[in-house]
């Protein structure tokens, strides 16, 4: 399960987490409500749902990492992201509160991650669907998670000429 990750790789992953809110704001700049309600692909979530999903998902990730640091081998509670994305607060609510939430959350998350000791990156938890996960593996996952969703938004903008 464990792979060797350099301090430079971790620092870059933490930097990506810290940079996400500004990158997301840039990707959304100038979009209308109608554009926010456009799915990024056929059958996919709307841009609005993607923004709220990032807030939901990253809150979970922050708390999962914090539990890993605070407890011995905690169990991680999964959630159905499609149900969460279909709820009113994610499907029709304005994106501004999620953008503000992401700014504060990513500030806290980055501050926490920058102070993790070398041995603590191997701390782990049990995810009932994915099995054993380490702090390092979660960092890798979430460093790329926001980028993936920003590419969906910018890809839609390019395809539609927005």
C-alpha positions in Angstrom: 0.0 0.0 0.0 2.8 2.4 0.8 4.8 4.1 -1.9 7.6 6.5 -1.5 6.5 10.1 -1.9 9.1 12.8 -1.8 8.7 16.0 0.2 8.6 18.0 -3.0 5.8 15.9 -4.4 3.8 16.4 -1.2 4.5 20.1 -1.2 3.2 20.3 -4.8 0.1 18.4 -3.9 -0.5 20.7 -1.0 0.0 23.7 -3.2 -2.6 22.4 -5.6 -5.1 22.1 -2.8 -4.3 25.7 -1.7 -4.7 27.0 -5.2 -8.0 25.4 -6.0 -10.4 28.2 -4.9 -8.8 30.8 -7.0 -8.5 28.5 -10.0 -12.2 27.6 -9.6 -13.2 31.3 -9.4 -11.2 31.9 -12.6 -12.9 29.0 -14.4 -16.3 30.3 -13.4 -15.7 34.0 -14.2 -18.5 35.6 -16.1 -20.8 32.6 -16.3 -24.5 33.3 -16.2 -27.0 31.3 -14.3 -28.0 29.6 -17.5 -24.5 28.6 -18.2 -24.0 27.4 -14.6 -27.1 25.1 -15.2 -25.5 23.5 -18.2 -24.2 19.9 -17.8 -20.5 19.6 -18.5 -21.3 16.5 -20.6 -24.5 14.7 -21.7 -26.0 13.1 -18.6 -23.4 14.8 -16.3 -23.8 17.3 -13.5 -24.3 20.9 -14.3 -21.5 23.4 -13.6 -23.5 24.5 -10.5 -23.6 20.9 -9.2 -19.9 20.5 -9.8 -19.1 23.6 -7.7 -21.3 22.4 -4.9 -19.9 18.9 -5.2 -16.3 20.3 -4.7 -17.4 21.9 -1.5 -19.2 18.7 -0.3 -16.4 16.4 -1.3 -13.6 18.6 0.0 -15.3 19.0 3.4 -15.4 15.3 3.6 -11.8 15.0 2.6 -10.6 17.6 5.1 -12.5 15.8 7.9 -11.3 12.4 6.8 -7.7 13.6 7.0 -8.3 15.2 10.3 -9.8 12.0 11.7 -6.8 10.1 10.5 -4.5 12.5 12.2 -6.5 12.6 15.4 -7.5 9.0 15.9 -6.0 5.5 15.5 -7.3 3.9 12.3 -10.7 5.5 12.1 -13.5 4.2 9.9 -14.5 6.6 7.1 -18.1 7.2 6.4 -18.9 7.1 2.7 -21.6 9.2 1.0 -23.5 8.9 -2.3 -22.2 12.0 -4.2 -25.0 11.7 -6.8 -27.7 12.0 -4.1 -25.9 14.9 -2.6 -25.5 16.6 -6.1 -29.3 16.2 -6.7 -30.3 17.9 -3.4 -31.7 21.4 -3.6 -28.7 23.1 -2.1 -26.5 21.6 -4.8 -28.8 21.7 -7.8 -30.3 25.2 -7.7 -28.6 27.2 -5.0 -26.2 30.0 -5.9 -22.5 29.0 -6.1 -21.2 32.0 -4.1 -21.6 30.3 -0.7 -19.7 27.2 -1.9 -16.9 29.4 -3.3 -16.6 31.2 0.0 -16.7 27.9 1.9 -13.9 26.5 -0.4 -11.7 29.5 0.3 -11.9 29.1 4.0 -11.8 25.3 3.9 -8.8 25.1 1.6 -7.0 27.7 3.8 -7.5 25.5 6.9 -6.7 22.3 5.0 -3.5 23.7 3.6 -2.4 24.9 7.0 -3.1 21.5 8.5 -1.3 19.6 5.7 1.8 21.8 5.8 2.4 20.7 9.4 2.0 17.0 9.0 5.1 15.1 10.2 6.9 12.7 7.9 5.7 9.5 9.8 2.1 10.7 9.9 1.7 10.5 6.1 1.4 6.7 6.5 -1.4 6.9 9.1 -4.5 5.1 7.7 -8.2 4.6 7.9 -10.7 2.1 6.7 -13.0 3.1 3.9 -15.8 0.6 3.6 -15.8 0.8 -0.3 -12.1 1.4 -1.0 -10.4 -0.5 1.8 -7.3 0.9 3.5 -6.5 4.5 2.7 -3.5 6.5 4.0 -3.2 10.2 4.5 -0.7 10.2 1.6 -3.2 8.5 -0.7 -5.9 10.9 0.2 -3.6 13.8 -0.5 -2.8 12.4 -3.9 -6.5 11.9 -4.7 -7.7 15.4 -3.6 -4.7 17.2 -5.2 -6.1 16.1 -8.5 -9.8 16.1 -7.8 -10.3 19.8 -8.1 -8.2 20.0 -11.2 -10.3 17.3 -12.8 -13.5 19.3 -12.2 -12.0 22.6 -13.3 -11.0 20.8 -16.6 -14.7 19.8 -17.0 -15.8 23.4 -16.6 -13.2 24.9 -18.9 -13.7 22.1 -21.4 -17.4 23.0 -21.5 -16.6 26.7 -21.9 -14.3 26.0 -24.8 -16.7 23.6 -26.5 -19.5 26.2 -26.1 -17.4 29.2 -26.9 -18.1 30.9 -23.6 
